[in-house]
């Protein structure tokens, strides 16, 4: 795709940007299914609070105890080939010095001749697990919005590291886009969310034109959905709540939906009786993940 060029950095971080582990799992699958080499590791001493993101101790193949420190890593394809290629940025969201962190990432991107940046994220939303996972694709770059048919976010408020890096990349002349998957909030305990990871990878392929592996996500997504169906079968309140979400989603997705019909559906939804599965705040359509 001309908008993002042929050398695209795809990023996902554990933490606030990663409901249901959908985004980080998507990039992890790409890493495992591909052939990459490390080109840069962030120094964890500069950016992480170890009381918040603790190092992990484990046993190696010889039975020795090793420490793994929180970090962020940029990976590049080992082999150059024709067409679009994807670099990967994955790790934990830093706890401090975000401007310095973003500057280091952008410096490496420029050194690697990266031509575009795509951030992957996911958030809990008032959406049903039984419908396709929606992905909100946006950009602050007018050229990308036109060439890739993306939306412009109007969100104002607290943000995550993905938006900080995207802004720094744009300022350095690297066009940037964001893809956010809406994960059903009532399945927070059923992580990871392979259906959301699959939706992100499908949309990533759309906007980059690169071939993106899916692994076993399709079958894992079907199992995930069936597991939630089984849980709902024993819980009438949950079933009714899911039916309400489905009705709202179907109203929005209907090609014949009018503004009045949507307004009536929202009024009905807002008048529903509060139940144990109800989320806090005002329910509504898949709210664009505007972080």
C-alpha positions as CSV (number, residue, x, y, z in Angstrom):
1,X,0.0,0.0,0.0
2,X,1.4,3.4,-1.0
3,X,0.1,5.1,2.1
4,X,2.3,3.2,4.6
5,X,5.0,2.2,2.2
6,X,6.8,-1.2,2.1
7,X,8.6,-1.2,5.5
8,X,6.1,-1.0,8.2
9,X,6.6,-1.2,12.0
10,X,3.7,-3.0,13.8
11,X,3.5,-2.4,17.5
12,X,1.6,-3.9,20.5
13,X,2.3,-3.6,24.2
14,X,1.2,-5.5,27.3
15,X,-0.9,-3.6,29.7
16,X,-3.4,-0.7,29.4
17,X,-3.5,-1.0,25.5
18,X,-4.1,-4.7,25.5
19,X,-7.6,-5.8,26.8
20,X,-8.0,-9.6,26.5
21,X,-4.3,-9.8,25.5
22,X,-5.6,-9.4,21.9
23,X,-3.0,-7.1,20.6
24,X,0.1,-8.6,22.2
25,X,-1.1,-12.1,21.2
26,X,-1.5,-11.0,17.6
27,X,2.1,-9.7,17.4
28,X,3.4,-12.7,19.3
29,X,1.8,-15.0,16.7
30,X,3.4,-13.0,13.9
31,X,6.8,-13.3,15.6
32,X,6.4,-17.0,16.2
33,X,5.2,-17.7,12.7
34,X,7.9,-15.5,11.0
35,X,11.6,-15.4,10.7
36,X,12.9,-12.3,12.6
37,X,16.0,-11.0,14.3
38,X,16.4,-8.4,17.1
39,X,17.6,-5.0,16.0
40,X,17.0,-3.1,19.3
41,X,16.2,-3.7,22.9
42,X,15.2,-0.9,25.3
43,X,17.3,-0.5,28.4
44,X,14.7,-1.5,31.1
45,X,16.5,0.5,33.8
46,X,15.5,3.7,32.1
47,X,11.8,3.1,31.6
48,X,10.3,0.5,33.9
49,X,9.2,0.5,37.5
50,X,10.0,-2.9,38.8
51,X,7.5,-2.8,41.6
52,X,4.8,-2.3,38.9
53,X,6.3,-4.5,36.1
54,X,8.4,-7.0,38.0
55,X,11.2,-9.1,36.5
56,X,10.4,-12.8,36.2
57,X,12.6,-15.6,37.5
58,X,12.7,-19.0,35.7
59,X,14.7,-22.1,35.2
60,X,16.8,-22.5,32.0
61,X,17.4,-25.8,30.1
62,X,20.2,-26.7,32.4
63,X,18.2,-26.1,35.6
64,X,19.8,-22.7,36.3
65,X,17.8,-19.8,37.6
66,X,17.6,-16.8,35.3
67,X,16.0,-13.4,35.4
68,X,14.0,-11.9,32.6
69,X,13.6,-8.2,32.8
70,X,10.7,-6.2,31.4
71,X,11.6,-4.6,28.1
72,X,10.5,-3.7,24.6
73,X,12.1,-5.1,21.5
74,X,12.1,-4.2,17.8
75,X,12.4,-7.2,15.4
76,X,13.1,-7.1,11.6
77,X,12.6,-9.8,9.0
78,X,15.8,-11.8,8.5
79,X,15.3,-12.0,4.8
80,X,14.6,-9.2,2.4
81,X,11.9,-9.9,-0.1
82,X,9.6,-8.1,-2.6
83,X,6.5,-6.5,-1.5
84,X,5.6,-5.1,1.9
85,X,7.5,-6.3,5.0
86,X,6.6,-5.9,8.6
87,X,8.9,-5.0,11.5
88,X,7.6,-5.8,15.0
89,X,7.7,-3.8,18.2
90,X,6.6,-5.7,21.3
91,X,7.0,-5.5,25.0
92,X,5.5,-4.0,28.2
93,X,4.2,-0.4,28.4
94,X,6.9,1.7,30.1
95,X,6.2,3.3,33.5
96,X,8.2,6.5,32.9
97,X,10.1,8.8,30.5
98,X,7.6,8.1,27.6
99,X,9.0,10.9,25.5
100,X,12.5,9.5,25.7
101,X,11.1,6.0,25.0
102,X,9.2,7.1,21.9
103,X,12.3,9.1,20.7
104,X,14.4,5.9,20.9
105,X,11.8,3.9,19.0
106,X,11.5,6.5,16.3
107,X,15.3,6.8,16.0
108,X,15.6,3.1,15.3
109,X,12.7,3.2,12.9
110,X,14.4,6.0,10.9
111,X,17.6,4.0,10.9
112,X,15.7,1.0,9.5
113,X,14.1,3.1,6.8
114,X,10.7,2.4,8.2
115,X,8.0,3.9,6.0
116,X,4.9,3.5,8.1
117,X,3.8,2.7,11.7
118,X,0.7,0.7,12.8
119,X,-0.2,0.4,16.4
120,X,-2.4,-2.5,17.5
121,X,-4.6,-2.2,20.6
122,X,-7.7,-3.6,22.2
123,X,-10.2,-2.4,24.8
124,X,-13.2,-3.7,26.7
125,X,-16.4,-2.6,25.1
126,X,-20.2,-3.2,25.3
127,X,-20.2,-5.7,22.4
128,X,-21.5,-9.3,22.1
129,X,-19.0,-12.1,21.6
130,X,-21.4,-13.7,19.1
131,X,-20.9,-11.1,16.5
132,X,-17.8,-10.3,14.4
133,X,-15.2,-8.3,16.4
134,X,-15.2,-4.7,15.2
135,X,-11.8,-3.0,14.7
136,X,-11.7,0.8,14.7
137,X,-9.0,1.9,12.2
138,X,-7.9,5.5,12.5
139,X,-5.2,8.0,11.6
140,X,-4.3,11.6,12.2
141,X,-2.6,11.6,8.8
142,X,-5.0,13.0,6.2
143,X,-3.2,11.2,3.4
144,X,-3.6,7.8,5.1
145,X,-7.3,8.5,5.9
146,X,-7.9,9.1,2.2
147,X,-5.8,6.3,0.7
148,X,-6.8,3.6,3.3
149,X,-10.3,4.8,4.1
150,X,-9.5,5.3,7.8
151,X,-11.4,7.4,10.3
152,X,-10.2,10.3,12.4
153,X,-10.4,9.9,16.2
154,X,-12.0,12.8,18.1
155,X,-11.0,11.5,21.5
156,X,-9.6,13.8,24.2
157,X,-8.3,12.4,27.4
158,X,-5.7,10.0,29.0
159,X,-3.8,8.0,26.4
160,X,-1.4,5.1,26.1
161,X,2.1,4.6,24.8
162,X,0.9,3.6,21.3
163,X,-0.5,7.1,20.7
164,X,2.7,8.7,22.1
165,X,4.8,6.7,19.6
166,X,2.4,7.3,16.8
167,X,2.6,11.0,17.4
168,X,6.4,11.0,17.5
169,X,6.5,8.9,14.3
170,X,4.2,11.4,12.5
171,X,6.4,14.3,13.7
172,X,9.4,12.5,12.2
173,X,7.6,12.0,8.9
174,X,6.5,8.4,9.4
175,X,2.8,8.0,8.5
176,X,0.9,6.3,11.4
177,X,-2.3,4.4,11.8
178,X,-4.0,2.7,14.8
179,X,-6.1,-0.4,14.9
180,X,-8.3,-1.1,18.0
181,X,-10.3,-4.2,18.6
182,X,-13.4,-4.1,20.8
183,X,-13.3,-7.0,23.2
184,X,-16.6,-8.0,25.1
185,X,-16.1,-6.7,28.6
186,X,-18.0,-9.6,30.2
187,X,-15.4,-12.1,29.0
188,X,-12.5,-10.4,30.8
189,X,-11.8,-13.7,32.6
190,X,-11.6,-15.6,29.3
191,X,-8.2,-14.4,28.2
192,X,-6.6,-14.4,25.8
193,X,-9.2,-13.4,23.2
194,X,-8.2,-15.1,20.0
195,X,-11.3,-13.8,18.1
196,X,-10.1,-10.3,18.7
197,X,-6.5,-11.1,17.8
198,X,-7.8,-12.6,14.5
199,X,-9.8,-9.5,13.8
200,X,-6.8,-7.3,14.3
201,X,-4.6,-9.4,12.0
202,X,-7.3,-9.4,9.3
203,X,-7.5,-5.6,9.4
204,X,-3.7,-5.3,9.6
205,X,-3.5,-7.2,6.3
206,X,-6.1,-4.9,4.8
207,X,-4.3,-1.7,5.6
208,X,-0.7,-2.9,4.9
209,X,-1.2,-5.2,2.0
210,X,1.3,-7.6,3.6
211,X,0.6,-11.3,4.1
212,X,-0.1,-11.9,7.8
213,X,-0.1,-15.3,9.4
214,X,-3.1,-16.5,11.3
215,X,-1.8,-19.7,12.8
216,X,-4.6,-21.6,14.6
217,X,-6.5,-18.5,15.5
218,X,-9.7,-19.5,13.6
219,X,-10.2,-22.7,15.5
220,X,-9.1,-21.1,18.8
221,X,-11.7,-18.3,18.2
222,X,-14.4,-20.9,17.6
223,X,-13.5,-22.7,20.9
224,X,-13.4,-19.4,22.8
225,X,-16.9,-18.5,21.5
226,X,-18.2,-21.9,22.3
227,X,-16.8,-21.7,25.9
228,X,-18.6,-18.4,26.5
229,X,-21.8,-19.8,25.0
230,X,-21.6,-22.7,27.5
231,X,-21.2,-20.3,30.4
232,X,-24.1,-18.2,29.2
233,X,-26.3,-21.3,28.9
234,X,-26.3,-21.6,32.7
235,X,-26.8,-17.9,33.4
236,X,-30.1,-16.3,32.4
237,X,-29.0,-12.8,33.3
238,X,-25.9,-13.2,31.1
239,X,-28.0,-14.6,28.3
240,X,-30.4,-11.7,28.4
241,X,-27.6,-9.2,28.6
242,X,-26.0,-10.8,25.5
243,X,-29.3,-10.6,23.7
244,X,-29.5,-6.9,24.4
245,X,-26.0,-6.4,23.1
246,X,-26.8,-8.4,20.0
247,X,-29.9,-6.3,19.3
248,X,-28.0,-3.1,19.6
249,X,-25.2,-4.3,17.4
250,X,-27.6,-5.6,14.8
251,X,-29.4,-2.3,14.7
252,X,-26.2,-0.4,14.1
253,X,-25.0,-2.9,11.4
254,X,-28.3,-2.9,9.5
255,X,-28.0,-1.2,6.1
256,X,-31.6,0.2,6.7
257,X,-30.8,1.6,10.1
258,X,-31.9,5.2,10.4
259,X,-31.0,7.8,13.0
260,X,-34.4,7.5,14.6
261,X,-34.2,3.7,14.7
262,X,-30.8,3.9,16.3
263,X,-32.0,6.5,18.8
264,X,-34.9,4.3,19.8
265,X,-32.6,1.3,20.3
266,X,-30.3,3.3,22.5
267,X,-33.3,4.5,24.6
268,X,-34.5,1.0,25.1
269,X,-31.0,-0.1,26.0
270,X,-30.5,2.6,28.5
271,X,-33.8,1.8,30.2
272,X,-32.9,-1.8,30.8
273,X,-32.8,-3.1,34.3
274,X,-29.4,-3.2,35.9
275,X,-28.1,-6.7,36.3
276,X,-25.0,-8.4,37.6
277,X,-23.5,-8.3,34.2
278,X,-24.1,-4.7,33.5
279,X,-21.0,-2.5,32.9
280,X,-20.5,0.9,34.5
281,X,-21.1,3.9,32.5
282,X,-23.3,4.6,29.5
283,X,-23.7,1.7,27.1
284,X,-23.7,2.1,23.4
285,X,-22.2,1.1,20.1
286,X,-18.7,-0.1,19.8
287,X,-17.1,3.0,21.2
288,X,-14.0,3.7,19.0
289,X,-10.9,2.9,21.1
290,X,-9.6,6.5,20.9
291,X,-6.4,6.2,23.0
